[in-house]
Amino acid sequence: MARIVITGATGFLGGQAAQYLSAAGHEILALGRSPEKLAMLESRGIPAWRVDLGSEEAGSLVDTMGRADALVHCAALSAPWGARQHFLRANVTGTEAALKLARALHVRRFVNISSPAVYFAPRDQLAVSEDHPLPPPINHYAETKSIAEKRVLACTEFGPVNLRPRGIYGRGDTALLPRLLEAARRGPLPLLRGGQAAIDLTHVSDVVRAIEAALLAGPEVTGQTFNVSGGEIVSVRRIVESACAAAGEPVRWRTMPLRPLMVVARLADAVQSRRPNAREPRLTPYALGLFAYRQSLDIGKARRMLDWRPAVTFEEGLSRTFAELAER
């Protein structure tokens, strides 16, 4: 049994990881911001603290916790658009604070949850491996995640590991499927390049198993980065139509030319970025890219070095997600 600190434990992935690893017999110390979700974790026997990693109070946790074997860093600002300073504070300064906490707790393994957004480029990219040259970042999220990865791998004393899970969905998801459903409600969705777009998603249960595999792996994974996905490339049209059907939402498509839309999206992004407190544009280069290109990850490295492989297909994961929602 290991003593594991989880940051971002009131978020989607962090909360699932805390519950899964606790059920597996590990002692979990959960950190987060939401009082309601922290209370839920406490009700399940998981010690939880409300804390902002960037605040001075984070340092006082060391006196309470003592030592820990590992730290799983799930806390982040995960969004396709926003002010750069917000991403820097959450994803770079926040990661540095988590590393400082790990040092004080004398952890032997630091698992950092990163993102395949660092690979994103406006073109088809299939079976992308971890050593794929990173393009210029498509947005501030990708930029700051890339910076955070480097900060983590520089701390070799913590046995650092980066995980890049793609498109996490499941019970408690507040981003991927809800955003798709909201886009479908607002009006016709763009059908670009004849509907060629496809991507590999990952059910949250597969991601938490990958986290556990990284925690339990030996010193040979120190300093390594791993792709994580469901291993199944699914057309974006199928994803949207399946999710909308499960939610009872109609969906409409409209064939549109990609190039003019991308010009409009880049202009909107540039204009909105200069305005204080501006709202996210309806069209962003990143969102258009998801509806236009074929993207998938090579997960062979995680299979070989972590002895991990995905267990949940897209159809099973979607069915499980909406069945769980119906029970709530």
Secondary structure, DSSP 4 states (H G I P E B T S, - for coil): --EEEEETTTSHHHHHHHHHHHHTT-EEEEEES-HHHHHHHHHTT--EEE--TTSTHHHHHHHHH---SEEEE------SS--HHHHIIIIIIHHHHHHHHHHHHT-SEEEEE--GGGG--SS-EEEE-TTSPPPSPSSHHHHHHHHHHHHHHT-GGG--EEEEE-SEESTT--SHHHHHHHHHHHSPEEE-GGG--EEE-EEHHHHHHHHHHHHH--GGGTTEEEEE--S-EEEHHHHHHHHHHHHT----EEE--HHHHHHHHHHHHHHHHTSTTPPPPS--HHHHHHHH-BEEE--HHHHHHH-------HHHHHHHHHHHHHH-
